[in-house]
Amino acid sequence: MKKLLLFTFFYCSLLSFANGQVTLSATERKISDNLCGCIGKVDLEKITDKPSAEKVFVDCFSKEFNLVIQLAEEKSIQISDQPAMRKLGEEVGKNLFKDNCQPFIALSMKMAQGTNTGSMTGTSEGTLKRIDTKDFNYFVITDNTNNEKSFIWLRQFPGSEGFMADTKKFTNKKVKLSWQEIEVYIPSAKNYYKIKEVVGVEVL
């Protein structure tokens, strides 16, 4: 039951976002502050995939389980009443967004990664030929047959700062790129396309 409630709250909080001010009860405030503080202690730069992001949230949320039960009692909600508990979970998620809890917002973006059906992750090895700078940066590597492959650099990943400072020192180095497939809208083509986004780079 405990695990079911944790994941119910987790998924509902992801789907909940509302603007505006909110007045929280003492219990709601404590839950929100504790969750935000717990997530804020995690080095989110090291969280590069959805399962890891989900684990961070569930681990933090599990520490507040007793407070959640207390909040349910204050609102006269029975634990067995799943629709009501689901609504309560939505409120917890909204409170974190309304409080502008930056660690939770950042974690939510990572939890949303890979939610599209058919999303894929993988690795590719080759020789780094260059980093193209266009509308975004692209890692361009060549394989054993000298074919070029391009991977978009959209967001920060562990060690990305090193590639921002001096890209030439990595030219012609053997690298292993970790990537995830995402679907994006290309305005010039007026259509959606799947591209591979870099989430990690290892120099071999």
C-alpha positions as CSV (number, residue, x, y, z in Angstrom):
1,M,0.0,0.0,0.0
2,K,2.8,2.4,0.9
3,K,4.6,1.9,-2.4
4,L,1.3,2.3,-4.3
5,L,0.6,5.6,-2.6
6,L,4.2,6.9,-3.2
7,F,4.0,6.3,-6.9
8,T,0.4,7.7,-7.1
9,F,1.7,10.9,-5.5
10,F,4.7,10.9,-7.8
11,Y,2.9,10.6,-11.1
12,C,0.2,13.1,-10.1
13,S,2.7,15.7,-9.0
14,L,4.3,15.5,-12.4
15,L,1.0,16.3,-14.1
16,S,0.1,19.2,-11.8
17,F,1.1,22.7,-12.4
18,A,-0.8,25.9,-11.5
19,N,0.2,29.6,-11.2
20,G,-0.8,31.9,-8.4
21,Q,-0.3,32.2,-4.7
22,V,-1.3,29.6,-2.2
23,T,-1.8,29.5,1.5
24,L,-0.6,26.3,3.0
25,S,-1.5,24.7,6.3
26,A,1.3,24.0,8.7
27,T,1.5,20.3,7.6
28,E,1.4,21.2,3.9
29,R,4.1,23.8,4.4
30,K,6.3,21.2,6.2
31,I,5.8,18.6,3.5
32,S,6.6,21.1,0.8
33,D,9.7,22.5,2.5
34,N,11.0,19.1,3.4
35,L,10.6,17.8,-0.1
36,C,12.2,20.8,-1.6
37,G,15.1,20.6,0.9
38,C,15.6,16.9,0.3
39,I,15.7,17.3,-3.5
40,G,18.0,20.3,-3.2
41,K,20.6,18.2,-1.5
42,V,21.0,16.0,-4.5
43,D,23.5,16.8,-7.2
44,L,21.1,16.9,-10.1
45,E,23.9,17.2,-12.6
46,K,24.6,13.5,-12.0
47,I,21.0,12.6,-12.7
48,T,21.0,11.9,-16.5
49,D,18.0,9.5,-16.9
50,K,14.4,9.2,-16.0
51,P,14.7,6.2,-13.6
52,S,17.4,7.9,-11.5
53,A,15.3,11.1,-11.3
54,E,12.2,9.1,-10.2
55,K,14.2,7.4,-7.6
56,V,15.4,10.7,-6.1
57,F,11.8,11.9,-5.8
58,V,10.4,8.6,-4.4
59,D,13.3,8.4,-1.8
60,C,12.6,12.0,-0.7
61,F,8.8,11.5,-0.7
62,S,9.1,8.3,1.4
63,K,10.6,10.3,4.2
64,E,7.4,12.4,4.3
65,F,5.0,9.5,4.3
66,N,3.9,10.0,7.9
67,L,3.2,13.7,7.2
68,V,1.2,12.8,4.1
69,I,-1.0,10.5,6.2
70,Q,-1.3,13.3,8.8
71,L,-2.4,15.7,6.0
72,A,-4.9,13.2,4.8
73,E,-6.4,12.9,8.3
74,E,-6.6,16.7,8.6
75,K,-8.6,16.8,5.4
76,S,-10.8,13.9,6.5
77,I,-9.5,11.7,3.6
78,Q,-9.5,7.9,4.0
79,I,-6.2,6.3,2.8
80,S,-8.3,3.7,0.9
81,D,-10.0,6.5,-1.0
82,Q,-7.7,6.5,-4.1
83,P,-9.5,9.3,-6.0
84,A,-9.2,11.6,-3.0
85,M,-5.6,10.6,-2.3
86,R,-4.9,11.2,-6.0
87,K,-6.3,14.7,-5.6
88,L,-4.2,15.3,-2.5
89,G,-1.1,14.2,-4.5
90,E,-1.9,16.8,-7.1
91,E,-2.0,19.4,-4.4
92,V,1.4,18.4,-3.1
93,G,2.9,18.7,-6.6
94,K,1.2,22.1,-7.2
95,N,2.5,23.4,-3.9
96,L,6.1,22.7,-5.0
97,F,5.6,24.4,-8.3
98,K,3.8,27.4,-6.7
99,D,6.5,27.7,-4.2
100,N,8.9,27.9,-7.1
101,C,11.0,25.0,-5.7
102,Q,13.8,25.1,-8.3
103,P,15.2,21.7,-7.4
104,F,11.8,20.1,-7.9
105,I,11.2,21.9,-11.2
106,A,14.7,20.8,-12.4
107,L,14.0,17.2,-11.3
108,S,10.6,17.2,-13.0
109,M,12.2,18.0,-16.3
110,K,14.5,15.1,-15.8
111,M,11.6,12.8,-14.8
112,A,9.8,13.9,-18.0
113,Q,12.6,12.6,-20.1
114,G,11.8,9.5,-22.1
115,T,8.1,9.6,-21.4
116,N,7.2,9.5,-25.1
117,T,6.3,6.1,-26.4
118,G,9.2,4.4,-28.3
119,S,11.9,6.6,-26.7
120,M,15.3,5.0,-26.9
121,T,18.7,5.4,-25.2
122,G,22.1,4.1,-26.3
123,T,25.8,4.8,-26.8
124,S,27.9,5.4,-29.8
125,E,31.7,5.3,-30.1
126,G,33.9,7.0,-32.6
127,T,36.4,9.7,-33.3
128,L,35.3,13.2,-32.4
129,K,35.9,15.3,-35.5
130,R,34.4,18.6,-34.4
131,I,31.6,20.3,-32.4
132,D,29.5,22.2,-34.9
133,T,28.0,25.5,-33.7
134,K,24.7,26.3,-35.4
135,D,21.3,27.0,-33.8
136,F,22.6,24.4,-31.2
137,N,25.9,22.6,-30.7
138,Y,26.4,19.2,-32.3
139,F,29.0,16.5,-31.5
140,V,30.2,15.1,-34.8
141,I,31.9,11.7,-34.7
142,T,33.2,9.3,-37.3
143,D,33.0,5.5,-37.2
144,N,35.4,2.9,-38.5
145,T,34.2,3.5,-42.1
146,N,34.7,7.3,-41.7
147,N,30.9,8.0,-41.8
148,E,29.9,11.0,-39.8
149,K,27.2,10.9,-37.2
150,S,25.8,14.0,-35.5
151,F,24.4,14.3,-32.0
152,I,22.7,17.4,-30.6
153,W,23.9,19.0,-27.4
154,L,20.8,20.6,-25.8
155,R,21.3,20.5,-22.1
156,Q,24.0,20.3,-19.4
157,F,25.4,16.9,-18.8
158,P,28.2,15.7,-16.4
159,G,31.5,17.1,-17.7
160,S,29.9,19.4,-20.3
161,E,31.7,22.4,-19.0
162,G,35.0,20.9,-20.3
163,F,33.7,21.0,-23.8
164,M,32.6,24.6,-23.5
165,A,36.0,25.8,-22.5
166,D,38.2,24.3,-25.2
167,T,36.8,21.9,-27.8
168,K,40.0,21.6,-29.9
169,K,41.8,19.5,-27.3
170,F,39.2,16.8,-27.8
171,T,39.4,16.8,-31.6
172,N,40.4,13.4,-33.0
173,K,40.0,11.8,-29.6
174,K,38.2,8.5,-29.3
175,V,34.9,9.1,-27.4
176,K,31.8,7.3,-26.3
177,L,28.6,9.3,-26.4
178,S,25.6,8.4,-24.3
179,W,22.4,9.6,-25.9
180,Q,18.7,9.5,-25.7
181,E,16.3,9.8,-28.6
182,I,13.8,12.7,-28.4
183,E,11.2,14.0,-30.8
184,V,11.4,17.7,-31.7
185,Y,9.6,20.1,-34.0
186,I,11.8,21.5,-36.8
187,P,10.2,24.8,-37.9
188,S,12.0,24.9,-41.3
189,A,10.7,21.4,-42.1
190,K,7.3,22.1,-40.4
191,N,7.3,18.6,-39.0
192,Y,8.5,16.5,-36.0
193,Y,11.7,14.5,-36.2
194,K,13.5,12.1,-33.8
195,I,17.0,13.2,-32.9
196,K,19.7,11.9,-30.6
197,E,20.5,14.2,-27.7
198,V,23.8,13.8,-25.9
199,V,23.5,13.1,-22.2
200,G,27.1,12.1,-21.5
201,V,30.5,12.0,-23.1
202,E,33.4,9.7,-22.1
203,V,36.9,10.3,-23.6
204,L,38.4,6.9,-24.2
